[in-house]
Amino acid sequence: MVERKAQDKLGRRNRMKPQSTGKRIRLTKRDLLWMQAIHHHGSLSTSELLAFSGGDAQNKGRAQNRLTDLFNEVDTPHEASYLTRPPQQFETIDARYNELIYLLTKAGERALKEADMWSDWVHKAGGPFWHQREVAKVTAGVEIDCLNRPDQNYIQGWKVLERAQTKLRYPVTFKDPSTGKTLTRDLIPDQLYGIEYLTDDGPRYRFYVVEVERGTNPKTSKQDRKSVERMKAMYDVYIGHGNYREHLGLRAPMVLKCWN
């Protein structure tokens, strides 16, 4: 494989390949908040990370430069950079004009663990990178919206899983709509979160399981339609019959949120 150049033709650092300038990096509270948001949701864009900073990111240029440093610089207490840029984002023809997307490095994970900001109960969406990215966009968007509202608090799905001491996987017995046969299959939602609604009558809670379409085009094949129908049948049992209450130890209502 040919190694990518560290700089482009204009002398700028390559966006795909880290290049340290020797700057010394010591993590700040804001850095850790960014990294924790990535840990909770998955790959996040620059603007999403800035939104998690609240009032600490009013200078957008400085915040972007700091993310660049966390990607490039290796003079850190963990002797490595804290963020990486997934290579899949550079595969499109207009990649240079898109926002940068970040994930944690192993050093970033270690830093969060040492700061007691890591949970082994965080559920990671499956599938290819772009599917995981879409799931992250959905849940991060909901949390950011809650951060900007005085009447709503976001509840991390991993906190539910930790309290119930379970994973986001549950065997569901259902009738296959395409064959009429009774089947038992594991249901694994893409993600889970909750919202605390602050009302005049006290807090109210609702929890959500997330399903994001894995393809970029409408599902038109017979097999694809069967797959969607089967998924809906499983959720009809899991939510409609209250399986989630036993699984997750919840009394509040649950809603399935689907994104195409």
C-alpha positions as CSV (number, residue, x, y, z in Angstrom):
1,M,0.0,0.0,0.0
2,V,1.3,3.5,-0.9
3,E,1.7,5.7,2.1
4,R,-0.4,8.9,1.9
5,K,1.6,12.1,2.0
6,A,1.7,14.0,5.2
7,Q,0.9,17.3,3.4
8,D,-1.1,18.2,0.4
9,K,0.1,20.3,-2.6
10,L,-0.6,23.5,-0.7
11,G,1.5,22.4,2.3
12,R,-1.5,21.7,4.5
13,R,-1.5,18.7,6.8
14,N,-3.2,15.7,5.3
15,R,-6.7,15.4,6.7
16,M,-6.5,11.6,6.6
17,K,-3.0,11.1,8.2
18,P,-2.0,12.5,11.6
19,Q,1.1,14.7,11.5
20,S,2.4,15.9,14.9
21,T,3.9,19.4,15.2
22,G,5.4,18.6,18.6
23,K,2.7,20.5,20.5
24,R,2.2,19.2,24.0
25,I,-1.4,18.2,24.8
26,R,-3.0,18.1,28.2
27,L,-6.6,17.1,28.3
28,T,-9.2,19.7,29.4
29,K,-12.7,19.2,30.7
30,R,-14.1,20.1,27.2
31,D,-11.8,17.6,25.5
32,L,-13.1,14.8,27.8
33,L,-16.7,15.9,27.2
34,W,-16.2,15.5,23.4
35,M,-14.5,12.2,23.9
36,Q,-17.3,11.0,26.2
37,A,-19.9,12.0,23.6
38,I,-18.2,9.9,21.0
39,H,-18.0,7.0,23.4
40,H,-21.8,7.3,24.1
41,H,-23.0,7.7,20.5
42,G,-20.3,6.7,18.0
43,S,-18.6,8.7,15.3
44,L,-19.5,12.4,15.5
45,S,-18.9,15.4,13.3
46,T,-17.2,18.7,14.2
47,S,-20.5,20.6,14.6
48,E,-22.0,17.8,16.7
49,L,-19.0,17.8,19.1
50,L,-19.1,21.6,19.4
51,A,-22.8,21.4,20.3
52,F,-21.9,19.1,23.2
53,S,-19.6,21.9,24.5
54,G,-22.3,24.3,25.3
55,G,-20.9,27.7,26.2
56,D,-17.4,26.4,26.2
57,A,-17.3,26.3,22.3
58,Q,-18.4,29.8,21.4
59,N,-15.2,30.3,19.6
60,K,-15.8,27.9,16.8
61,G,-12.4,28.3,15.2
62,R,-10.5,27.6,18.4
63,A,-12.6,24.5,19.0
64,Q,-12.0,23.2,15.5
65,N,-8.2,23.8,16.0
66,R,-8.4,21.8,19.3
67,L,-10.0,18.9,17.6
68,T,-7.3,19.0,15.0
69,D,-4.7,18.9,17.8
70,L,-6.4,15.9,19.4
71,F,-6.2,14.1,16.1
72,N,-2.6,15.0,15.2
73,E,-0.6,15.5,18.4
74,V,1.2,12.6,20.1
75,D,2.9,14.4,23.0
76,T,0.2,13.5,25.5
77,P,0.2,11.7,28.9
78,H,-0.8,8.6,26.9
79,E,1.9,9.0,24.3
80,A,-0.6,9.0,21.4
81,S,-3.3,11.1,19.8
82,Y,-6.8,10.9,21.3
83,L,-9.0,11.1,18.2
84,T,-9.0,9.5,14.8
85,R,-10.8,10.3,11.6
86,P,-12.5,7.2,10.1
87,P,-11.1,6.7,6.6
88,Q,-14.6,6.0,5.1
89,Q,-15.5,9.7,5.2
90,F,-12.8,10.4,2.6
91,E,-14.1,8.0,0.0
92,T,-16.6,10.4,-1.5
93,I,-15.6,12.8,-4.3
94,D,-16.6,15.9,-2.3
95,A,-15.0,14.7,1.0
96,R,-12.9,17.9,1.3
97,Y,-16.0,20.0,1.6
98,N,-17.7,17.8,4.2
99,E,-17.4,18.2,7.9
100,L,-14.7,16.0,9.6
101,I,-15.9,13.0,11.6
102,Y,-14.1,11.7,14.6
103,L,-13.8,8.5,16.6
104,L,-11.7,7.6,19.7
105,T,-8.3,6.1,19.6
106,K,-7.2,3.5,22.1
107,A,-5.5,6.4,24.0
108,G,-8.8,8.2,24.0
109,E,-10.5,5.2,25.5
110,R,-7.8,4.9,28.2
111,A,-8.1,8.6,29.1
112,L,-11.9,8.3,29.6
113,K,-11.4,5.2,31.8
114,E,-8.9,7.0,33.9
115,A,-11.2,10.0,34.3
116,D,-14.1,7.6,35.3
117,M,-16.1,8.6,32.2
118,W,-16.2,5.2,30.6
119,S,-18.9,2.5,30.7
120,D,-18.7,-1.1,29.5
121,W,-22.5,-1.1,29.2
122,V,-22.5,1.3,26.2
123,H,-24.3,-0.5,23.3
124,K,-22.5,-0.1,19.9
125,A,-24.7,-0.3,16.8
126,G,-23.8,-3.0,14.4
127,G,-23.4,-3.0,10.6
128,P,-21.0,-1.1,8.3
129,F,-19.5,2.3,9.2
130,W,-22.1,4.4,7.5
131,H,-24.9,2.6,9.3
132,Q,-23.2,3.2,12.6
133,R,-22.7,6.8,11.7
134,E,-26.4,7.3,11.0
135,V,-27.3,5.8,14.3
136,A,-24.9,8.2,16.1
137,K,-26.4,11.1,14.2
138,V,-29.9,10.2,15.5
139,T,-29.0,9.7,19.2
140,A,-26.6,12.6,19.3
141,G,-29.2,14.9,17.7
142,V,-31.7,13.9,20.3
143,E,-29.3,14.5,23.2
144,I,-28.2,17.9,21.8
145,D,-31.9,18.9,21.4
146,C,-32.4,18.0,25.1
147,L,-29.4,20.0,26.2
148,N,-31.0,23.0,24.6
149,R,-34.3,22.5,26.3
150,P,-35.1,23.3,30.0
151,D,-38.0,20.8,30.1
152,Q,-36.2,17.6,28.8
153,N,-33.3,15.5,30.1
154,Y,-31.6,12.9,28.0
155,I,-31.2,9.4,29.5
156,Q,-28.3,7.4,28.2
157,G,-29.3,3.9,27.1
158,W,-26.3,2.3,28.8
159,K,-27.6,3.5,32.2
160,V,-30.7,1.5,31.6
161,L,-28.7,-1.6,30.6
162,E,-26.4,-1.2,33.6
163,R,-29.2,-1.0,36.0
164,A,-30.9,-4.1,34.5
165,Q,-27.5,-5.8,34.1
166,T,-28.3,-6.9,30.6
167,K,-27.3,-6.3,27.0
168,L,-29.5,-4.8,24.3
169,R,-30.5,-8.2,22.9
170,Y,-33.7,-10.2,23.7
171,P,-35.2,-13.4,22.3
172,V,-38.6,-12.7,20.8
173,T,-41.2,-15.3,19.9
174,F,-43.4,-14.1,17.1
175,K,-45.4,-15.1,14.0
176,D,-43.5,-14.6,10.8
177,P,-45.8,-12.5,8.6
178,S,-44.5,-14.1,5.4
179,T,-44.9,-17.8,6.4
180,G,-47.2,-17.8,9.4
181,K,-44.7,-19.9,11.3
182,T,-43.9,-19.2,14.9
183,L,-40.2,-18.3,15.3
184,T,-37.9,-17.2,18.1
185,R,-35.2,-14.8,17.1
186,D,-32.9,-12.4,18.9
187,L,-34.1,-8.8,18.6
188,I,-31.1,-6.3,18.7
189,P,-32.2,-2.7,18.4
190,D,-29.7,-0.3,16.9
191,Q,-29.8,1.9,20.0
192,L,-31.7,2.7,23.2
193,Y,-32.3,6.0,25.0
194,G,-34.8,7.7,27.2
195,I,-36.1,11.2,27.9
196,E,-37.2,12.7,31.2
197,Y,-40.0,15.2,30.5
198,L,-40.2,17.9,33.2
199,T,-43.9,18.8,33.5
200,D,-45.9,20.9,36.0
201,D,-47.2,17.6,37.4
202,G,-43.7,16.2,37.9
203,P,-41.3,14.2,35.7
204,R,-42.6,11.8,33.1
205,Y,-40.4,9.2,31.3
206,R,-40.5,7.6,27.9
207,F,-37.9,5.3,26.4
208,Y,-37.1,4.7,22.7
209,V,-35.5,2.0,20.7
210,V,-33.9,3.1,17.4
211,E,-33.8,1.4,14.1
212,V,-32.0,3.0,11.2
213,E,-32.3,1.8,7.6
214,R,-29.1,0.2,6.6
215,G,-29.3,1.0,2.9
216,T,-29.4,4.4,1.2
217,N,-32.2,3.4,-1.2
218,P,-35.8,2.4,-0.6
219,K,-36.2,-1.3,0.1
220,T,-38.1,-2.7,-2.9
221,S,-37.0,-6.3,-3.2
222,K,-39.3,-9.1,-1.9
223,Q,-36.6,-10.2,0.5
224,D,-36.1,-6.7,1.9
225,R,-39.8,-6.2,2.4
226,K,-40.0,-9.5,4.3
227,S,-37.1,-8.4,6.5
228,V,-38.9,-5.1,7.4
229,E,-42.2,-6.9,8.1
230,R,-40.4,-9.4,10.3
231,M,-38.7,-6.7,12.3
232,K,-42.0,-4.9,12.8
233,A,-43.6,-8.2,13.9
234,M,-40.8,-8.7,16.5
235,Y,-41.3,-5.1,17.9
236,D,-45.1,-5.6,18.1
237,V,-44.3,-8.4,20.5
238,Y,-41.3,-6.8,22.3
239,I,-43.1,-3.5,22.9
240,G,-46.8,-4.3,22.5
241,H,-46.7,-7.4,24.8
242,G,-44.4,-5.6,27.3
243,N,-41.3,-7.8,26.8
244,Y,-39.2,-4.7,27.2
245,R,-40.4,-4.3,30.8
246,E,-39.1,-7.7,31.8
247,H,-35.9,-7.2,29.8
248,L,-35.0,-3.7,30.8
249,G,-36.8,-3.4,34.2
250,L,-38.8,-0.4,32.9
251,R,-42.3,0.7,33.9
252,A,-42.4,3.7,31.6
253,P,-43.8,3.4,28.0
254,M,-41.5,2.6,25.1
255,V,-41.7,3.7,21.5
256,L,-40.0,2.4,18.3
257,K,-38.3,5.2,16.3
258,C,-37.4,4.3,12.7
259,W,-35.3,6.4,10.4
260,N,-34.8,5.7,6.7
